[in-house]
Amino acid sequence: MLAAGGGCAGPNEPEAVISGFSPATGTYHAGETAASSVRVENTGSERRTFWVGYSVRDDAGEWHDAPFAPVTLDPGEGSSLLRREWEIPAGSLLTTGPYTVKMAVWDGRPGDGDAARLAEAEEEDAFDVRLFRDGLDDLDGGRWETVGRRLGRSRLAPENVTADGRLGITIPGGTLDGGAIRSEEPYRYGTYHARLRAPDAPSSITAFFLYAAPDYEKEIDVEIYNDGSRRVMFSVYTPTYTQDGALEKEPTYTETRKLPFDPSGGFHEYRFDFYPQKVTFYVDGEPFGSWSGDTPREPMRLWVNTWFPDWLSGERPEGDRNTYVDWIQH
């Protein structure tokens, strides 16, 4: 959206308009720079120095500013396209997903007290930021670790996890065992995707989720029933308490939906977008569930597991069954 005027200057102050705007587009990673450009025209009657600002906003609502830059123009003169850059910060707490671009022109250096914004241009969801897209060729990159523990009826065993071109989690035939990986680092707001194929293993669950201990406090789940029912359950756990101060051990939000396909019959993409006050769940790009309200505030590790919960019957498969994960993206 190009807003040439609409500034805050008074009637006797110098004016400027934005006559061209080229926001950053595409996908960027930590350490790269997202560059946007703007063309400014002096519509006043004096030679003036204007200041150009460049800001981006993530979907968590946080603004990120690049340094301001001056441009001096004669009356009626238009600038060339002025390129400004924002460097995407590194770190696991980087917010991923779409970013909005805003560029503005001021009659003085912003922050000096009397500076007024003369014009601005904005483009929503102009570009995307991604921390990683992992094809899971191996688990040696320092991003993932296998997990060994008891969970429900299952022994989650590291030997049941393989990574050779894609991630595999095996349920050995005749057992209720499974496997899991989790991220080495905790993550926070952003978009999370996994393309996976669930096993045909009734009374087991395959899950893609964020979690931080203790239980029932911080968790965002996609849980697929591996029983041919085509059910998928979406849940959000945010710390809430009963009237007597006890931790509420029920999810803040949960919804079970029926998939339009057999999740063991092929690969499909499961996704959730996690931000303050909202989580939205998607399957193959289509929205399937949404929660608006309090969401976990602390960072959580990202998990994938296949296991047998106590609240299902515990049917042992006759032969090996396998979960396959083609890639994970955040």
Long-range contacts (C-beta under 8 A, 24 or more apart in sequence): 1-121, 1-122, 1-123, 1-124, 2-121, 3-119, 3-120, 3-121, 3-122, 4-119, 4-121, 5-118, 5-119, 6-119, 6-120, 7-105, 7-116, 7-117, 7-118, 7-119, 7-120, 8-116, 8-117, 8-118, 9-107, 9-116, 9-117, 9-118, 10-116, 13-107, 13-116, 14-42, 14-44, 14-46, 14-48, 14-50, 14-107, 14-118, 15-42, 15-43, 15-44, 15-118, 16-40, 16-41, 16-42, 16-43, 16-44, 16-48, 16-50, 16-73, 16-105, 16-107, 16-118, 16-119, 17-41, 17-43, 17-105, 17-118, 17-119, 18-103, 18-105, 18-119, 18-120, 18-121, 19-78, 20-81, 21-103, 21-121, 21-123, 22-81, 23-101, 23-103, 23-121, 23-123, 23-126, 23-127, 24-56, 24-86, 24-99, 24-101, 24-126, 24-127, 25-126, 25-127, 26-127, 26-128, 27-127, 27-128, 27-129, 27-130, 28-88, 28-127, 28-128, 28-129, 28-130, 29-88, 29-129, 29-130, 29-131, 29-132, 30-88, 30-89, 30-90, 30-91, 30-94, 30-129, 30-131, 31-87, 31-88, 31-90, 32-87, 32-88, 33-85, 33-86, 33-87, 33-88, 34-85, 34-86, 34-88, 34-99, 34-101, 34-127, 34-129, 35-83, 35-84, 35-85, 35-86, 36-83, 36-84, 36-86, 36-101, 36-103, 36-126, 37-81, 37-82, 37-83, 37-84, 38-81, 38-82, 38-84, 38-103, 38-105, 38-121, 39-78, 39-79, 39-80, 39-81, 39-82, 40-71, 40-73, 40-78, 40-79, 40-82, 40-105, 40-119, 41-73, 41-76, 41-77, 41-78, 41-79, 42-73, 42-74, 42-75, 42-76, 42-77, 42-78, 43-76, 44-75, 45-75, 46-75, 47-72, 47-73, 47-74, 47-75, 48-72, 48-73, 48-107, 50-105, 50-106, 50-107, 50-118, 51-105, 51-106, 51-107, 51-108, 51-109, 51-110, 51-115, 52-82, 52-84, 52-103, 52-104, 52-105, 52-106, 53-102, 53-103, 53-104, 53-105, 53-106, 53-110, 54-84, 54-85, 54-86, 54-101, 54-102, 54-103, 55-101, 55-102, 55-103, 55-104, 56-86, 56-99, 56-100, 56-101, 56-102, 56-126, 57-99, 57-100, 57-102, 58-95, 58-97, 58-98, 58-99, 58-129, 58-189, 59-95, 59-97, 59-98, 59-99, 59-189, 59-190, 59-273, 59-275, 60-95, 60-189, 60-190, 60-275, 60-276, 61-275, 61-276, 62-95, 64-89, 68-106, 68-109, 68-110, 70-109, 88-129, 92-131, 92-185, 92-186, 92-187, 92-299, 93-186, 93-187, 93-188, 93-299, 94-129, 94-131, 94-190, 95-129, 95-188, 95-189, 95-190, 95-275, 96-128, 96-129, 96-130, 96-131, 96-189, 96-190, 96-191, 96-330, 97-128, 97-129, 97-189, 97-190, 97-191, 97-273, 97-275, 98-124, 98-125, 98-126, 98-127, 98-128, 99-125, 99-126, 99-127, 99-128, 99-129, 100-124, 100-125, 100-126, 101-126, 101-127, 129-190, 130-329, 130-330, 131-187, 131-190, 131-330, 132-329, 132-330, 133-327, 133-328, 133-329, 134-327, 134-328, 134-329, 135-165, 135-166, 135-326, 135-327, 136-163, 136-165, 136-166, 136-167, 136-325, 136-326, 136-327, 136-328, 137-163, 137-164, 137-165, 137-166, 138-163, 138-164, 139-163, 139-167, 139-181, 142-184, 143-183, 143-184, 143-185, 144-181, 144-182, 144-183, 144-184, 145-181, 145-182, 145-183, 145-184, 146-179, 146-180, 146-181, 147-179, 147-180, 147-181, 147-182, 147-303, 147-305, 149-180, 151-178, 151-180, 151-305, 151-307, 151-309, 152-307, 152-308, 152-309, 152-310, 152-311, 153-307, 153-308, 153-309, 153-310, 153-314, 154-178, 154-307, 154-308, 156-180, 156-305, 156-307, 166-324, 166-325, 166-326, 166-327, 167-304, 167-323, 167-324, 167-325, 168-322, 168-323, 168-324, 168-325, 169-206, 169-304, 169-305, 169-306, 169-322, 169-323, 169-325, 170-320, 170-321, 170-322, 171-199, 171-201, 171-204, 171-306, 171-317, 171-320, 171-321, 171-322, 172-320, 173-316, 173-317, 173-318, 173-319, 173-320, 173-321, 174-316, 174-317, 174-318, 175-316, 176-204, 176-308, 176-314, 176-316, 178-204, 178-305, 178-306, 178-307, 178-308, 179-305, 179-306, 180-303, 180-304, 180-305, 180-306, 180-307, 181-303, 181-304, 181-305, 182-211, 182-301, 182-302, 182-303, 183-301, 183-302, 183-303, 185-301, 186-212, 186-298, 186-299, 186-300, 186-301, 187-299, 187-300, 187-301, 187-302, 187-330, 188-274, 188-299, 188-300, 189-274, 189-275, 189-276, 190-273, 190-274, 190-275, 190-330, 191-271, 191-272, 191-273, 191-274, 191-329, 191-330, 192-271, 192-272, 192-273, 192-274, 192-302, 192-328, 192-329, 192-330, 193-269, 193-270, 193-271, 193-327, 193-328, 193-329, 193-330, 194-222, 194-269, 194-270, 194-271, 194-304, 194-325, 194-327, 194-328, 194-329, 195-267, 195-268, 195-269, 195-270, 195-325, 195-326, 195-327, 196-267, 196-268, 196-270, 196-304, 196-323, 196-324, 196-325, 196-326, 197-263, 197-264, 197-265, 197-266, 197-267, 197-268, 197-323, 197-324, 197-325, 197-326, 198-224, 198-226, 198-263, 198-264, 198-306, 198-323, 199-226, 199-264, 199-306, 199-321, 199-322, 199-323, 200-226, 200-228, 200-264, 200-321, 201-226, 201-227, 201-306, 201-317, 201-321, 202-226, 202-227, 202-228, 202-313, 202-315, 203-227, 203-308, 203-312, 203-313, 203-314, 203-315, 204-306, 204-307, 204-308, 204-312, 204-321, 205-306, 205-307, 205-308, 205-309, 205-312, 206-263, 206-304, 206-305, 206-306, 206-323, 207-303, 207-304, 207-305, 207-306, 207-307, 208-270, 208-303, 208-304, 208-328, 209-302, 209-303, 210-274, 210-296, 210-300, 210-301, 210-302, 210-303, 211-300, 211-301, 211-303, 212-296, 212-298, 212-299, 212-300, 212-301, 215-249, 216-247, 216-248, 216-249, 216-250, 217-247, 217-296, 218-296, 218-298, 218-300, 219-251, 219-296, 219-300, 220-272, 220-274, 220-279, 220-295, 220-296, 220-300, 222-270, 222-272, 222-281, 224-263, 224-270, 226-263, 226-264, 226-306, 226-321, 228-262, 228-264, 229-258, 230-258, 230-259, 230-260, 230-261, 230-262, 230-263, 231-256, 231-257, 231-258, 231-259, 232-256, 232-257, 232-258, 232-259, 232-263, 232-270, 232-283, 232-288, 233-257, 234-272, 234-281, 234-288, 234-289, 236-279, 236-291, 236-295, 236-296, 237-296, 238-293, 238-294, 238-295, 238-296, 239-296, 240-294, 252-291, 252-293, 252-294, 253-279, 253-291, 253-293, 255-289, 257-288, 257-289, 259-283, 267-324, 267-326, 302-328, 302-330, 304-328
